[in-house]
Amino acid sequence: MPLALVGTVNDRTISYALKEGTIAIGRSAESDLRLEHPSVSRKHAELVVDADGIRISDLGSRNGTVVNGAKITAPTEIHEGDEIKLSDVTLRIVGAQPAAQTIFASDESSVASSSVSVDEMYALGVPKTDDESHNLFRILADAGELLATERPLEELYPAVLDLVERTVSSERTLLLLVEGEGAEPVPVASRLKPGTDDSGLVLSKTMVGQAINQREALLTTDAQQDPRFQAQQSIVSQGIHSAMAAPLFDDENVIGLLYADTTDPASWYTKDELRTFTALANLIAVKITQARLAALEEKRRRIEQELELAERVLSHILPESCEAVSGYEICAFHEPCREVGGDLYDTRQLTDGRYLLLVGDVAGKGFPAALLVSNIMASVQLLTDDPPDLSDMAARLNRQIWRSTDAVHYATLFFGILDPKSGRFDYVNAGHNPPYLVASDGKHEEVAATGLPSGMIEETVYSAGSVDIGTGGLLAVFSDGIPEAQNAEDEFYGEERLLELVRRDRSLPAEAIINGLRTDVDSFVKGCPPSDDVTILLVRRLPK
């Protein structure tokens, strides 16, 4: 029996058929089964399906993978009926994909002999007369091509009017859509027979309101004598004798209105034609909703591709690893809370043998912040081709960021130059979280700000500071994604806890300190998704 993974993510039901091969699961757009939930890691887990069965492995995810209540640490065999939890997302292996459900809102109202409700249309079931059966069969035959053919909305509307003209005889046909909850319906397409007065079609508010608000299709066989339209004159003044209006009901919502009329006193619509017209409106509504969803999916797919491209570009902008420095350990960790982020870091040797160290945090998240990151990284590379004066470099970076962003975007930056021989570190702190310099005996000092964040004011003066990283000393530079990490009780991890951990583990290798910090933060937040990007850079001077 074929198996599938089913579950719910962000109130949306998902179902993924399990086929032979390797299936990557995670938040990344490159995953085979993408779970767009903030608690799921970008590369969370992996399924292997082959002749021997199904096995699941955790890929070092932040919040782990649980099978039937037990957290897994090695490839684990799973079977039909098993429950898999990937952080806050629960999936289950089932023997068949569940059928989709259609839910109809109840509406019992109708107007005798002149209207038909949407629910009445469904309750009527199979047509009772040969003529009605023939009409409905003809609609389905004509609508088959319309429903089967994918086309953009601007091409769909004329095709809809062609179908209406083949179904009912009318002088004027109008398609209106509701573009938002509570909004007035907006005409998107109309069709007038040759010779018909095109000075303007004024619709009856009575017909529009009843069709949309009460989900009823409305018919008038002699509008000139119909008391419902005498007061507002919108139909009477145009000489209309018979008219129909049907709600565009897409099986969930009324998305608009289909209207047809005639001024011929020898021609009028019947109740059977109203039912036919209403069935046609339902088919049209479903098709329009499908086209809208297809357009949204295409837009989502295009944005996703652009984000993937941006992610690949940015992955080459930030260094994959820190340069080795004799007598020092330099180690960094960077994790954006979205596909792309606003944190940045860099380590690079200058032409005079010293080393540039940089950590920054751009205001905002996502793609706009990532664009500013790329701008800053390119500017830093240009400004450090020759060993720079740090105060001048900070001022020039500030002007560049100010000129290339709006008033709400800026960046906090901490950067400096390390002399490996002496341990002297000259720096500028442009509004960044004060790093900690921890000595070998555990004493510490904060490396305070020496100026405003970059890009807030066009002309800003920055002063440079200097500290000495002694033997066994540790410089910890971090972004606010660590101290501002929150748990379910809205408590912050805090800088005091960060400092305590760094001081306690100061004698460990730099990579071990970072891993310990990540574990401690994960333990504190207890599965709550990150709200900001996380970056930490450690510079540890090795004991002699």
Buried (B, 14 or more C-beta within 10 A) or exposed (E): EEBBBBBEBEEEEBBBEBEEEEBBBBBBBEBBBBBBBBBBBBBBBBBBBEEEEBBBBBBEBBBBBBBEEEEBEEEBEBEEEBBBBBBBBBBEBBEEBEEEEEEEEEBEEBBEEBBBBBBBBEEBEEBEEEEBEEBBEEBEEBBEEBEEEEBEBEEBBEBBBBBBBEBBBBBBBBBBBBEEEEEEBEBBBBBBEEEBEEEEBEBBEBBBBBBBEBBBBBBBBEBBEBEBBEEEEBBBEBEBBBBBBBBBBBEEBBBBBBBBBBBBEEEBBBEBBBBBBBBBBBBBBBBBBBBBEBEEEEEEEEEEEEBBEBBEEBEEBBBEEBEEBEEBBBBBBBBBBBBBBBBBBBBBBBEEEBBBBBBBBBBBBBBBBBBBBBBBBEBBEEBBEEBBEBBEBBBBBBBBBBEBBEEEBBBBBBBBBBBBEEBBBBBBBBBBBBBBBBBBEEEBEEBEBBBBBBBBEEEBEBEBBEBEBEEBBBBBBBBBBBBBBBBEEEEBBBBEBBBEBBBEBBEBBBBEBBBBBBEBBBEBBEEBBBEBBBBBBBBBBBEE
